[in-house]
Amino acid sequence: MNDDIRWHQRFQNFTNAYATFCRTLQRQESEPEDEIIKMALVQAFEFTYELSWKVIKDFLEHEGFDDVLSPKKTIRTAFQAELITDAEKWMDMIQKRNLASHTYNETVLEETVTYIRNDFFPLIRKLHEDLKNHL
């Protein structure tokens, strides 16, 4: 598959996940105590995270980078290529996603929802805007 087409297709999938994530975040803001909506927000975070690092990977490959096989390596390379500005926060995102998908209790749920709202959302919004500008 043509790399240009691949990253554009992945970006469209990322855009769809991002839109669903944004709708879920708005719903959670309107019903902040609903545990089911909190869980849906965490699930939307996980999907959006997965597609975010994969669209970064495809974009970097399109730009000529070839050693971007894992999320951590992709984030490091994206930082070096100045696609993202805060590699540390992106590395935190990897840890938060792993914790959220492998552990469930009320405390982790609350911490994850707070993280999603305060840290993840600004990072992912900026990534979406920046990649959109590259189309």
PyMOL commands that set and color helices and strands:
alter all, ss='L'
color gray80, all
select helices_A, chain A and resi 3-30+35-62+71-80+87-102+106-134
alter helices_A, ss='H'
color red, helices_A
deselect
rebuild
show_as cartoon
